[in-house]
Amino acid sequence: MVTLEEAVTARLKTHGTVFEVLVDPEGALAYRQGDDLDLEKILAAEDVFENAGRGDRSSEEDLLRAFETTDVLTIAAKILKKGEIQLTADQRKKIIENKRRQVVHVIATNAINPQTGTPHPPARIERAMEEAHFNVDPTKSVEEMVNLAMKAIRPIIPIRFEEVDVAVKIPPAYAPKAYGEIASFGKLQREQWQNDGSWIGVVRLPAGLQNEFYGLVNRLSKGDAETKLLKR
């Protein structure tokens, strides 16, 4: 449970009355966006208030009239989903910066430049977002922000989401220890053990992770593995 000092107010006005709960700001936003979180850990106090700043609790009569229940968790869920979450300027800035990093990471991981078939570095994606004057909305999910960011930066840089298939052949000396980690990096499409003890597999992975995947293969095989990017 978040402390009262760290909590912010989530407020919903309905049936002519204001209802408030004290919540963890990041947890409340994540819950609002659909994350499966324990409400008890998000609430700073298991009470519903008419005015949280003064500590005035809502009456049972008002709760029943507005929500048809007095259960705090049920009511808090409705307030978080439909009401307003009041963030301080610092909290809002912190959440926006964190979400912006997540958006850039998702795009860099999954997207490529279709003209070259290579990933875009995160710094290039960030510059494109800045050039597009793209602003992160702290109340929207990362998935929503990624979709909006992609629309915003497509006129600026050639980019699209894509998966690639990479064929890998690991020599017998490294195959027993290396194949499991390599195969689980993405989605294993097919595999085969050769008579000489070498392992061949085809791994499907987000296009933006190609360099990371090749680095893993080289590390596990000391540079002796063979890789080939397959056409799909």
C-alpha positions as CSV (number, residue, x, y, z in Angstrom):
1,M,0.0,0.0,0.0
2,V,1.3,3.4,-0.9
3,T,1.9,6.0,1.8
4,L,-0.3,9.0,2.3
5,E,2.6,11.3,1.6
6,E,3.1,9.7,-1.9
7,A,-0.6,9.5,-2.8
8,V,-2.6,11.7,-5.1
9,T,-6.4,12.1,-5.3
10,A,-8.6,10.3,-7.8
11,R,-11.9,12.1,-8.1
12,L,-15.3,11.3,-9.6
13,K,-18.4,13.5,-9.6
14,T,-21.6,11.5,-10.0
15,H,-25.2,11.8,-8.8
16,G,-24.4,15.4,-7.7
17,T,-21.7,14.3,-5.3
18,V,-17.9,14.2,-5.3
19,F,-16.2,11.0,-4.4
20,E,-12.4,10.7,-3.8
21,V,-9.9,8.0,-3.1
22,L,-6.1,8.4,-2.3
23,V,-4.0,6.4,-4.7
24,D,-0.5,5.7,-5.9
25,P,-0.2,7.9,-9.1
26,E,1.7,5.4,-11.3
27,G,-0.3,2.4,-10.2
28,A,-3.6,4.3,-10.7
29,L,-2.7,5.2,-14.2
30,A,-1.6,1.7,-15.0
31,Y,-4.9,0.3,-13.6
32,R,-6.9,2.8,-15.6
33,Q,-5.0,1.6,-18.7
34,G,-6.1,-2.0,-18.1
35,D,-3.1,-3.5,-16.2
36,D,-4.2,-6.3,-13.9
37,L,-3.1,-4.8,-10.5
38,D,-4.1,-5.4,-6.9
39,L,-6.2,-2.3,-6.0
40,E,-5.4,-2.7,-2.3
41,K,-1.7,-2.0,-3.2
42,I,-2.7,1.1,-5.1
43,L,-4.9,2.7,-2.4
44,A,-3.3,4.7,0.3
45,A,-6.4,4.3,2.5
46,E,-9.3,2.0,2.2
47,D,-11.8,4.8,2.4
48,V,-13.9,6.8,0.1
49,F,-14.0,10.5,0.8
50,E,-16.2,13.5,0.1
51,N,-13.1,15.6,0.6
52,A,-9.9,13.7,1.0
53,G,-7.9,16.8,1.8
54,R,-10.0,17.4,4.9
55,G,-10.4,13.7,5.6
56,D,-14.2,13.9,5.3
57,R,-15.6,10.4,4.4
58,S,-18.5,9.8,2.2
59,S,-21.7,8.7,3.8
60,E,-23.1,5.2,3.3
61,E,-26.2,6.8,1.9
62,D,-24.3,8.7,-0.8
63,L,-22.2,5.6,-1.7
64,L,-25.3,3.4,-2.1
65,R,-27.1,6.0,-4.1
66,A,-24.2,6.5,-6.5
67,F,-22.6,3.0,-6.6
68,E,-25.2,0.7,-5.1
69,T,-22.5,-0.7,-2.8
70,T,-20.3,0.4,0.1
71,D,-17.4,-1.8,-0.9
72,V,-14.4,0.4,-1.1
73,L,-12.5,-1.6,-3.7
74,T,-15.5,-1.8,-6.1
75,I,-16.1,1.9,-5.7
76,A,-12.3,2.7,-6.1
77,A,-12.2,0.7,-9.4
78,K,-15.1,2.8,-10.8
79,I,-13.4,6.1,-9.7
80,L,-10.1,5.1,-11.3
81,K,-11.8,4.0,-14.6
82,K,-14.1,6.9,-15.0
83,G,-12.8,9.7,-12.8
84,E,-9.9,12.2,-12.8
85,I,-6.4,11.3,-11.4
86,Q,-4.8,14.5,-10.1
87,L,-1.0,14.5,-10.7
88,T,1.5,17.0,-9.4
89,A,3.7,18.6,-12.1
90,D,6.7,16.5,-11.0
91,Q,4.7,13.3,-11.0
92,R,3.3,14.1,-14.4
93,K,6.8,14.9,-15.8
94,K,8.3,11.7,-14.3
95,I,5.5,9.5,-15.7
96,I,5.8,11.1,-19.2
97,E,9.5,10.6,-19.3
98,N,9.3,7.0,-18.3
99,K,6.5,6.3,-20.8
100,R,8.4,8.1,-23.6
101,R,11.4,5.8,-22.9
102,Q,9.1,2.8,-23.1
103,V,7.6,4.0,-26.4
104,V,11.0,4.5,-28.0
105,H,12.1,1.1,-26.8
106,V,9.1,-0.7,-28.2
107,I,9.5,1.0,-31.6
108,A,13.3,0.4,-31.7
109,T,12.8,-3.2,-30.8
110,N,10.1,-4.0,-33.4
111,A,10.6,-1.6,-36.3
112,I,13.0,-1.3,-39.2
113,N,13.9,1.0,-42.0
114,P,12.1,-0.7,-45.0
115,Q,14.5,0.9,-47.4
116,T,17.6,-0.8,-45.8
117,G,16.1,-3.6,-43.8
118,T,18.0,-2.5,-40.7
119,P,16.8,-1.3,-37.3
120,H,16.5,2.4,-36.4
121,P,18.7,3.4,-33.4
122,P,16.6,4.7,-30.5
123,A,18.3,8.1,-30.8
124,R,17.0,8.4,-34.3
125,I,13.4,7.5,-33.2
126,E,13.6,10.1,-30.4
127,R,14.7,12.8,-32.8
128,A,11.9,11.9,-35.2
129,M,9.4,12.2,-32.3
130,E,10.8,15.6,-31.4
131,E,10.6,16.8,-35.0
132,A,7.0,15.6,-35.2
133,H,6.3,17.5,-31.9
134,F,4.9,14.2,-30.5
135,N,3.7,14.5,-27.0
136,V,3.2,11.5,-24.7
137,D,-0.2,11.4,-22.9
138,P,0.4,9.9,-19.4
139,T,-3.2,8.7,-19.2
140,K,-2.9,6.5,-22.3
141,S,-1.3,3.1,-22.5
142,V,2.1,2.5,-24.0
143,E,0.5,0.5,-26.8
144,E,-1.8,3.4,-27.7
145,M,1.2,5.8,-27.6
146,V,3.3,3.5,-29.8
147,N,0.6,3.5,-32.4
148,L,0.2,7.3,-32.3
149,A,4.0,7.8,-32.4
150,M,4.4,5.5,-35.4
151,K,1.8,7.6,-37.3
152,A,3.5,10.8,-36.3
153,I,7.0,9.8,-37.3
154,R,6.3,7.9,-40.6
155,P,6.3,11.2,-42.6
156,I,9.8,11.9,-41.2
157,I,11.6,8.6,-41.3
158,P,10.9,5.4,-43.3
159,I,9.7,2.9,-40.7
160,R,7.5,-0.1,-40.2
161,F,6.9,-2.9,-37.8
162,E,8.2,-6.2,-39.1
163,E,9.4,-9.7,-37.9
164,V,12.3,-11.5,-39.6
165,D,13.3,-15.1,-39.9
166,V,17.0,-15.9,-39.2
167,A,18.5,-19.3,-39.9
168,V,21.3,-20.4,-37.5
169,K,23.8,-23.2,-37.6
170,I,25.8,-23.9,-34.5
171,P,28.8,-26.1,-34.6
172,P,28.9,-29.3,-32.5
173,A,31.3,-27.9,-30.0
174,Y,28.8,-25.2,-28.9
175,A,25.4,-26.5,-29.9
176,P,24.5,-28.4,-26.7
177,K,24.9,-25.4,-24.5
178,A,24.0,-22.6,-27.0
179,Y,20.9,-23.8,-28.8
180,G,18.4,-23.4,-26.0
181,E,19.2,-19.7,-25.4
182,I,19.3,-19.0,-29.1
183,A,16.0,-20.8,-29.8
184,S,14.2,-19.0,-27.0
185,F,15.3,-15.5,-28.1
186,G,12.3,-15.3,-30.5
187,K,9.8,-17.8,-31.9
188,L,11.4,-21.0,-33.0
189,Q,10.0,-21.9,-36.4
190,R,11.8,-25.2,-37.0
191,E,15.0,-27.0,-35.8
192,Q,17.1,-30.0,-36.6
193,W,20.0,-31.8,-35.1
194,Q,22.6,-32.9,-37.6
195,N,24.5,-36.2,-37.5
196,D,27.7,-34.4,-36.7
197,G,26.1,-32.8,-33.5
198,S,25.5,-29.4,-35.0
199,W,22.2,-27.7,-34.6
200,I,20.2,-25.8,-37.2
201,G,17.2,-23.7,-36.4
202,V,15.1,-20.9,-37.8
203,V,14.2,-18.2,-35.3
204,R,11.5,-15.5,-35.9
205,L,12.2,-12.2,-34.0
206,P,11.3,-8.5,-34.1
207,A,13.3,-6.9,-36.8
208,G,14.7,-4.3,-34.5
209,L,16.4,-7.1,-32.4
210,Q,18.6,-8.4,-35.3
211,N,21.8,-6.9,-34.0
212,E,21.2,-8.1,-30.5
213,F,20.4,-11.6,-31.8
214,Y,23.6,-11.8,-33.9
215,G,25.6,-10.6,-30.9
216,L,24.1,-13.4,-28.8
217,V,24.8,-16.1,-31.5
218,N,28.4,-14.9,-31.8
219,R,29.0,-14.8,-28.1
220,L,27.6,-18.3,-27.5
221,S,29.5,-19.8,-30.5
222,K,32.7,-17.7,-30.2
223,G,32.0,-16.4,-33.7
224,D,31.8,-19.9,-35.3
225,A,28.1,-20.1,-36.0
226,E,26.5,-19.4,-39.4
227,T,23.5,-17.1,-39.7
228,K,21.4,-16.1,-42.7
229,L,18.5,-13.7,-43.0
230,L,15.6,-15.5,-44.8
231,K,13.1,-13.9,-47.1
232,R,9.5,-14.3,-45.9
